[in-house]
Amino acid sequence: MDKRKQRNERIVARQGGFAWGMAYVPAIKATREEGPRGSRLSQIWSTALGRYIHLLSRAERTFAHLALYNPYLFDLHEQRMLSPFTTVHPLHGHPRALGMSLPNLLGTVDILRDGHPVYYRRDDGESSYPVPDLFVGDLLLFLQYPDSRPYCVNWNIKGDKGDFSEQRRSDLKSLESQRKHQLKAVRRQQTEREYYAAAGIRTLELSPEYIDLNVRQNLNFLHKWQGHPFDPEAAIAGDFDAEVQEAVSAGTRISEIVVRYASKWGTRDQFLGRIFQSIWYRKLQVDLFRPLLIDRPFSPQTRDVLIEYRDIYAEVSL
């Protein structure tokens, strides 16, 4: 079977219906068989969504952590197909969107018309004919803040902001090839923006340099602890949490508290995990714009990540 046909049929089979939460299957999985050649593939577990998130680059992983850190995110669709033909809004049929009037998505064929990329398909006993190729997006966020309606935000992600203006930017190429790759890149970004804009969904073009380096590193580290088990009973956990909070407020190290509790009621990793989970779930608020070092005092939060980067979560530009 033709590889392009096989790829597209697999994508349509996975994404032709409606699926949210644990039932969602990305158009492209982060596996050696499906991932783009040379890409940095990763699968990260989300306790909140109950499934692995499939990511095709380090930049996608950075922004997946940022998306999952927001407690008002109720779903995340990575590697979501852009339908070639007009289709319903991503929230259509979701229980949270009952009663909402949701505009349709505009198909990529309607946007690009004669300029839409195609591949040629040949069925048994038939001559070949053109079929629209499929585009795949990066991260589609589903958000709902208190006392507000649910909405989506689309994140289009590249490793460097310059990659939005030219495909294969690091390749050696002629001026003519460079011009073609620049036109393709601009057309590709515009297509995705128009596709989602028809349904009232905002698209942002994002790259890691937009996010503070310490924030990126801290969220990557904290996410790994999100599901770490904690066995001690609730009373011990409550006392431990209170002491850690006091230490953060007083500007003293938490390492001594961890050692003391671990020597009596568990292991060091259990109590470290308790701290890092509390930070990830925003119960213990520390400054994520500074390094998190267990042998140094944690700084109380003065800048909230969700406030500093609130524009990229917003339904409309702030």
CORMOTA-V171981 format. One line per field, one symbol per residue. ss: DSSP state (H for helix, E for strand, L for the rest). A space follows every 50 residues. Layout:
ss = ???
This chain:
ss = LLHHHHHHHHHHHHHLLLLLHHHLLLLLLLLLLLLLLLLLLEEEEELLLL EEEEELLHHHHHHHHHHHHLLLEEEEEELLEELLLLELLLLLLLHHHLLL LLLLELLHHHHHHHHLLEEEELLLLLLLEEEELLEELLEEEEELLLLLLL EEEEEEEELLHHHHLLLLLLLLLLHHHHHHHHHHHHHHHHHHHHHHHLLL LEEEEEEHHHLLHHHHHHHHHHHLLLLLLLLLLHHHHHHHHHHHHHHHHH LLLLHHHHHHHHHHHLLHHHHHHHHHHHHHLLLLLELLLLLLLLLLLLLE LLLLHHHHLHHHHLLLLL
